[in-house]
Amino acid sequence: MRRSVWKSLLTFVLVLALTVGTVAALSMATAAKAETAPARYSQQVREAQTPPAKELSAALPEESSSPVSGVTAFLMVLVISGLGLSLLLVSQRRNRSAAHSGRRYSPRADMAFSDPVSTKRI
């Protein structure tokens, strides 16, 4: 069991390192392409942009989120995760208790598929 845990942990760290390395390489590659864009194209884009507005025409109210809603959402995530975990544990406990009860399938006891006439042919 310990070997399996260490193996899983090592696999997780390896996949995490490969993912971070891939994202870093792709980020550097796209950054290099952006820096090598021709200066003429950059100048055309700057000239084609409309000048920024001098004054806002309407005041928009700032939307603020309540800390209570954030805490409520966090608690709901915890409750849903806890319910899923408890259902999983109950299911596993039932499977274990069914496996340890005396009702196991015995193929010798099931004689529905045996044909005594066909086995006695000579």
VENFEN-V454349 format. One record per residue. OMEGA is omega in whole degrees, 0 to 359 (none if undefined). Layout:
OMEGA
OMEGA
This chain:
180
180
180
179
179
179
179
179
178
178
179
180
180
179
178
180
178
179
179
178
179
180
179
180
179
178
179
180
179
178
179
179
181
181
183
178
181
181
180
179
179
179
178
179
179
180
183
181
178
180
181
181
182
187
177
182
180
178
180
178
181
180
178
179
182
177
180
180
177
179
179
179
179
179
178
177
179
181
180
178
179
177
178
179
180
177
177
180
178
179
179
179
178
178
179
181
178
181
182
177
187
185
175
180
178
183
179
180
181
182
183
184
180
180
184
181
183
180
182
179
181
none
